[in-house]
Structure formats: C-alpha cells, structure tokens
Amino acid sequence: MPWNFPFWQVFRFAVPTLTSGNTALLKHASNVSGCALVIQEIFEDAGYPKGCFQTLLTNHKKIENLIKDDIIKAVSLTGSEKAGRHIAKIAGENLKKSVLELGENNACIILDDANLDKYLDTMVNARMQNTGQSCIAAKRFIVTIGIYDEFIGKFTKRVKDLKFGNPIKTDTEIATMARVDLALDLDKQVNDAITKGAKVIMGNKRDKAYFAPTILAKVTEDMAVFKEETFGPVAPILKVNNLEEALKLTTNSKFGLGTMLFTENTEEAMHIISKIPDGAFFINEMVKSDPRLPFGGTKASGFGRELSVEGIHEFVNIKTVYINK
C-alpha cells in the first residue's frame, strides 16, 4: 500500500476483505511503517481475531517470494505502473487473483458554461489536495476557449491564496512534498515543459522537498506534464476550441482512472459518458473514492475494483451449490 494516504488506502481494502472472512498481510510503504503497525493494533482493538491482519516489516524481495507461496491466494497493490506490472507478472505466473490501482493523469474538462464561482474551490482542490500527491487528482486541465482567460485568472488567484503550513495542522491547505526525490522528479517534468514552450503562470520554485504550487499554460501533448503522472502541486492547462477537441485530448493517455467535467449542461454531458474509457466519470465534482462507489481504472491505471459491492467481491470466490432432493 502507498504512503500518500497511509490509513485510508489500507482500510478500504482490508475492512471488506477481513469482514468477508479472509485474513490479510500488509506490506506498507517503508516511510509509513508506524502507520502500518498502528493499523494492526486498530483491527485487534476493534475485536477482529488476533492474527487475521498482520503488518510485515520487510523488503520487496521477500514479498515477491511470499506472493509465490501457496498460502497467499490474492494480492492487491496501489502504487506505480512499474510496480503494478511487476506484481501482476508474479501473480499471473502463480495464478493468483490480483487487483491493481496504479498511476493516472486524470483530465479535468472545463467547458464555456461551467460555473466557476460555484466550483472553483472544487477545481483547485482536485489538483492541490495533499499537495498534489494524490492518484485521483486532476493532472491535466483542458479548458474551452470561451472561458479560458477567466478560468486562468480565477484559478491562479485561488491557488495563490492557499495557506502554506505544517501538514498536521487542520487549517493548512498546502505543504512540502513527502520526499526530496519526489520534488526533484516534478522539477524535471516542469523543466521539460518549459523547454518545449510552456509558459509559467506562477510557481516553479523548489527548495529541497518544497515545490511551490505551479500553473503552466501553453501545454502541448508532447510534454511530460501531459503524458506522465505529475505527483505534486503542478497544474498543466491546455486550451481547446470545443468539447470534441477536449475529448480527443482527454482520451489521449495511456492511463484511465478517471475524468471530471464541469458544465451546466448535465444532460449533454451524460451523452458523452461512453466516450470516456476511464473507470470513473464525475460531472461537476472532483474524482473521489467513496465506500458506496466502486473504484478502479482501465488501461495502465490498473484493473479490478475496490470499495462498494464490487470491491467486496474481488476477494471472495463465488461458489455454486446445487442440491437435487
């Protein structure tokens, strides 16, 4: 499981899995081992049988061998595309069920009739929540020409007003990134865009693990910030003439986790649901995970579903029983 939401990412998988009657082993990200140990305590304090959920403090090589062992019946991973391909290979070779929630570069389409006054905070939060370190964040803003300038102005002003501070304080809206290497990766992606002609509207300053909230205009399809996942507070913005162009850019991605669309014409928006191949399509709302809704992606964003009834069924075997009296 990943470090960016160290409790929620585990509970969303573990609670339905254990409640279905399974036992589970957790290999958490190495920088949140304390959270992993506390999660085991929480299950035991809640009354689950001791030992049905165990945290493993070990390295990736030992985990590979463990997945191959007959005692393991299925594996779930939330992480990078690279890690997902590796785990899927091991699981496939050993005929183990797997659920993978991997990378993404979700598009946020903003049409001319979008209500910016009503949804601006949602749009900003869709990109900047958790300092942009979220798999479901809006990674590409695709804005139609009639509202483009207004959106740039209002979006930039709101991002500038975000309160920077200690991430453990409830009034903090943006903070430093989790690690220095993550900020360095983001720096390379932004510099690639600038080299290829992107315009910096604001930000593009780094100090160790701190990366200033950054807005880029004049973004094109050949830039890393368009093609790759940007795991930090960077908002690439593309201008298009109409919805048709917006859909073309949206689907031009190897990822397929989710798309969000802002418009007042929700009836028209419903007609394009089938044109978005992603696992989720949110209209006038940011892509989010909710226990009531199945969550998961397509293409390089992974396969399988978490949450809701579909998520519960991922780690149970359907048994057919026939009785002839």
Summary of the structure (lengths in Angstrom):
residues: 325
radius of gyration: 21.0
end to end distance: 47.6
largest distance: 75.7
contacts: 1025
relative contact order: 0.14
helix: 39%
strand: 19%
